[in-house]
Amino acid sequence: MKLELRPEIAAAYKSFSQRARVLTETWVEENLYCPACPSDSLHPTPKGKRVVDFICPECNEAYQLKSQSHPFGNRITNSAYEPKIEAIRTGTIPNFLFLQYDLEVLRVSDLFVVPKHFMSQSIIEQRRPLSERARRRGWVGSNILLGHLPTDARIPIIKEGYEIPKATVRDSWNRFLFLREQSVYSRGWLADVLACVRQLDRETFTLADVYTFEKQLAELHPRNRHIRPKIRQQLQVLRDYGIVEFLGKGVYRIRKL
């Protein structure tokens, strides 16, 4: 995989944002593989279909590319709110590629993918409607709350200028593929509870440790008044799929990949 961007392909564009888009989209087309299957390439979609930027020619997984020259924060500005929520509900939300490039040397420095099975309503934030003075007044956008995702959802492909082995990327993807078997509601709960477990930042934890996130989970799921039973249920599902191991007496351990 070549990490260098090719500036000559964007020489005809005056706008910096247009040049960046052409450079990064071309890089993905020429270098990136599908994290979900053995395909060694991704194909660009027609220009009029901008919700999806790339599609795998073998498994048909769809990808949307977000690229910038600085690290991605906990909140990423994205498209219209209601269509995104509907896409999550119907399962048509794409996977997201987050690409960071070094502007000085024109080189890809970091790239990670968030599979669509981690996308839930609880990580989509509704922005304020545009003002009456705006050209698209009343339009309501969205933010993707990357900071609310468990670390497992951000699968590195390139990290600090180094390529992660394909097998490792695909193993990380497949480890949580079981989420697609769950309902949209259940996927959100599983991801949110796992995010809380990851915030503890230790291999072994207790049920009481996870209970400390009760208020946070109640805010994410305001319609559920039985947070603690729901936490226990999600830990059981994570145990059944080999993500955590139950050691007894309310003690759990995260299983390594």
C-alpha positions as CSV (number, residue, x, y, z in Angstrom):
1,M,0.0,0.0,0.0
2,K,1.5,3.4,-1.0
3,L,0.8,6.1,1.5
4,E,1.8,9.1,-0.7
5,L,-0.9,11.3,-2.3
6,R,-0.3,12.3,-5.9
7,P,-0.6,16.1,-6.2
8,E,-0.5,16.2,-10.0
9,I,-4.0,14.7,-10.3
10,A,-5.5,17.7,-8.5
11,A,-3.5,20.4,-10.2
12,A,-6.5,21.7,-12.2
13,Y,-8.6,22.5,-9.1
14,K,-8.3,25.9,-7.4
15,S,-10.3,25.1,-4.3
16,F,-8.3,23.5,-1.5
17,S,-11.3,21.4,-0.4
18,Q,-11.7,20.1,-4.0
19,R,-8.1,19.3,-4.3
20,A,-8.2,17.4,-1.0
21,R,-11.3,15.5,-2.0
22,V,-9.7,14.4,-5.3
23,L,-6.4,13.5,-3.7
24,T,-7.9,11.3,-1.0
25,E,-10.7,9.7,-3.1
26,T,-8.1,8.8,-5.7
27,W,-5.8,7.4,-3.0
28,V,-8.6,5.2,-1.7
29,E,-9.5,4.0,-5.2
30,E,-5.9,3.1,-6.0
31,N,-4.8,1.7,-2.6
32,L,-7.5,0.6,-0.3
33,Y,-9.0,-2.9,0.1
34,C,-12.3,-4.0,1.6
35,P,-12.0,-4.6,5.4
36,A,-15.1,-6.9,5.2
37,C,-14.0,-9.5,2.6
38,P,-11.0,-10.7,0.6
39,S,-11.4,-8.0,-2.1
40,D,-8.3,-6.0,-2.7
41,S,-10.1,-3.0,-4.1
42,L,-13.0,-0.6,-3.6
43,H,-14.8,1.0,-6.5
44,P,-16.0,4.6,-6.6
45,T,-19.7,5.2,-6.9
46,P,-21.2,7.5,-9.5
47,K,-20.7,11.2,-8.7
48,G,-24.4,11.8,-8.1
49,K,-24.5,9.2,-5.3
50,R,-22.5,11.1,-2.7
51,V,-24.0,9.4,0.4
52,V,-21.8,6.4,-0.6
53,D,-18.4,7.1,-2.0
54,F,-17.1,3.6,-2.5
55,I,-18.5,0.1,-2.8
56,C,-16.8,-3.3,-2.7
57,P,-17.1,-5.1,-6.0
58,E,-17.3,-8.5,-4.2
59,C,-19.4,-8.1,-1.1
60,N,-21.2,-4.8,-1.9
61,E,-20.3,-3.2,1.4
62,A,-20.7,0.6,1.0
63,Y,-18.3,3.2,2.4
64,Q,-18.4,6.9,3.0
65,L,-15.1,8.7,3.2
66,K,-14.3,11.6,5.6
67,S,-10.9,13.1,5.2
68,Q,-9.0,16.0,6.8
69,S,-5.5,17.1,7.6
70,H,-5.8,17.1,11.4
71,P,-6.8,14.4,13.9
72,F,-10.5,13.5,14.2
73,G,-12.1,14.6,17.4
74,N,-15.0,13.2,19.3
75,R,-17.6,14.9,17.2
76,I,-17.7,14.8,13.4
77,T,-20.0,17.1,11.3
78,N,-22.1,15.0,8.9
79,S,-25.1,15.1,6.7
80,A,-28.8,15.8,7.3
81,Y,-30.2,14.4,10.6
82,E,-33.5,12.7,9.7
83,P,-32.2,10.8,6.6
84,K,-29.3,9.5,8.7
85,I,-31.5,8.3,11.4
86,E,-33.8,6.6,8.8
87,A,-30.7,5.0,7.2
88,I,-29.7,3.5,10.6
89,R,-33.3,2.2,11.1
90,T,-33.4,0.6,7.7
91,G,-29.9,-0.7,7.7
92,T,-28.8,1.3,4.7
93,I,-26.2,3.4,6.6
94,P,-22.8,3.0,5.0
95,N,-19.5,2.1,6.7
96,F,-17.4,5.2,7.4
97,L,-13.7,5.6,6.5
98,F,-11.9,8.4,8.5
99,L,-8.7,9.4,6.7
100,Q,-6.1,11.8,8.0
101,Y,-3.3,13.1,5.8
102,D,-0.1,15.1,6.4
103,L,-0.5,18.3,4.4
104,E,3.2,19.1,4.4
105,V,4.4,15.8,2.9
106,L,1.1,14.8,1.2
107,R,1.0,11.4,2.8
108,V,-1.7,9.4,4.5
109,S,-0.9,9.3,8.2
110,D,-3.9,7.6,9.8
111,L,-7.0,5.8,8.6
112,F,-9.6,3.9,10.5
113,V,-13.0,2.4,9.6
114,V,-16.2,2.4,11.6
115,P,-18.4,-0.5,10.5
116,K,-22.0,0.3,10.1
117,H,-23.0,-2.3,12.7
118,F,-21.7,0.1,15.3
119,M,-23.8,3.0,14.0
120,S,-26.8,3.6,16.3
121,Q,-29.1,6.5,17.0
122,S,-27.3,7.2,20.3
123,I,-24.2,8.3,18.5
124,I,-26.0,10.7,16.1
125,E,-26.4,14.2,17.4
126,Q,-29.0,16.6,16.0
127,R,-27.7,20.0,15.2
128,R,-29.6,23.2,15.4
129,P,-31.6,24.2,12.3
130,L,-30.0,26.7,10.0
131,S,-31.1,30.3,10.6
132,E,-33.7,32.1,8.5
133,R,-30.8,34.0,6.8
134,A,-29.1,30.8,5.6
135,R,-29.6,29.7,2.0
136,R,-30.9,26.4,3.3
137,R,-32.9,27.8,6.2
138,G,-34.4,25.3,8.5
139,W,-32.1,22.5,7.4
140,V,-31.1,20.2,10.2
141,G,-27.7,18.6,10.1
142,S,-26.1,15.9,12.3
143,N,-22.9,15.1,14.1
144,I,-21.3,11.6,14.5
145,L,-20.3,11.3,18.1
146,L,-17.1,9.3,17.7
147,G,-16.3,9.8,21.3
148,H,-19.3,7.8,22.3
149,L,-18.2,4.7,20.4
150,P,-16.2,1.9,22.0
151,T,-12.6,1.7,20.9
152,D,-13.5,-1.5,19.1
153,A,-15.6,0.4,16.6
154,R,-12.6,2.4,15.3
155,I,-10.7,-0.3,13.4
156,P,-7.2,1.1,12.4
157,I,-6.0,0.4,8.9
158,I,-3.1,2.9,9.0
159,K,-1.8,4.1,12.3
160,E,0.8,6.8,12.7
161,G,2.1,6.2,9.2
162,Y,2.2,2.4,9.4
163,E,-0.1,0.0,7.7
164,I,-1.9,-2.5,9.9
165,P,-1.8,-6.1,8.5
166,K,-5.0,-6.9,6.5
167,A,-5.6,-10.0,8.5
168,T,-5.7,-8.0,11.7
169,V,-8.1,-5.5,10.2
170,R,-10.4,-8.2,9.0
171,D,-10.3,-10.1,12.2
172,S,-11.3,-6.9,14.1
173,W,-14.2,-6.4,11.7
174,N,-15.4,-9.9,11.9
175,R,-15.2,-10.0,15.7
176,F,-18.3,-7.8,16.0
177,L,-20.2,-8.9,12.9
178,F,-22.7,-10.5,15.2
179,L,-24.1,-7.0,15.9
180,R,-25.8,-7.2,12.5
181,E,-27.9,-10.0,13.8
182,Q,-29.3,-7.8,16.5
183,S,-32.1,-5.2,16.2
184,V,-31.1,-1.5,15.8
185,Y,-32.2,-1.0,19.4
186,S,-30.1,-3.9,20.7
187,R,-27.1,-2.8,18.7
188,G,-27.2,0.6,20.3
189,W,-27.3,-0.9,23.8
190,L,-24.5,-3.4,23.2
191,A,-22.2,-0.7,21.7
192,D,-23.0,1.8,24.5
193,V,-22.4,-0.8,27.3
194,L,-19.2,-1.9,25.6
195,A,-18.1,1.8,25.4
196,C,-18.6,2.0,29.2
197,V,-16.6,-1.1,29.8
198,R,-13.8,0.3,27.6
199,Q,-13.8,3.6,29.6
200,L,-12.8,1.6,32.6
201,D,-9.5,1.0,30.9
202,R,-8.7,-2.3,32.5
203,E,-8.9,-6.0,31.5
204,T,-10.9,-7.2,34.6
205,F,-13.9,-5.3,35.9
206,T,-17.0,-5.8,38.0
207,L,-20.7,-5.4,37.5
208,A,-20.6,-2.6,40.1
209,D,-18.0,-0.8,37.9
210,V,-20.4,-0.8,35.0
211,Y,-23.3,0.3,37.2
212,T,-21.4,3.6,37.7
213,F,-22.4,4.5,34.1
214,E,-26.1,4.1,35.0
215,K,-26.8,7.8,34.7
216,Q,-24.9,8.1,31.4
217,L,-26.8,5.2,29.9
218,A,-30.1,6.6,31.1
219,E,-29.4,9.8,29.2
220,L,-28.6,7.9,26.1
221,H,-31.8,5.7,26.4
222,P,-34.4,7.9,28.2
223,R,-37.3,5.6,27.4
224,N,-35.8,2.7,29.4
225,R,-36.4,2.9,33.1
226,H,-34.6,-0.4,34.0
227,I,-31.0,0.4,33.3
228,R,-29.3,-2.1,35.6
229,P,-31.2,-5.1,34.3
230,K,-30.4,-3.9,30.8
231,I,-26.7,-3.6,31.6
232,R,-26.7,-7.2,32.9
233,Q,-28.5,-8.4,29.8
234,Q,-25.9,-6.7,27.5
235,L,-23.0,-8.2,29.4
236,Q,-24.5,-11.6,29.0
237,V,-24.8,-11.1,25.2
238,L,-21.2,-9.9,25.1
239,R,-20.2,-13.0,27.0
240,D,-22.2,-15.3,24.7
241,Y,-20.3,-13.9,21.7
242,G,-16.9,-14.1,23.3
243,I,-16.2,-10.4,23.9
244,V,-16.1,-10.7,27.7
245,E,-15.7,-13.6,30.0
246,F,-17.6,-14.1,33.2
247,L,-15.3,-15.1,36.1
248,G,-18.0,-15.4,38.8
249,K,-19.3,-13.2,41.7
250,G,-19.9,-10.2,39.4
251,V,-16.4,-10.2,37.9
252,Y,-15.8,-10.0,34.2
253,R,-12.7,-10.0,32.0
254,I,-12.3,-8.7,28.4
255,R,-11.2,-11.4,26.0
256,K,-8.3,-10.4,23.8
257,L,-8.6,-10.7,20.0
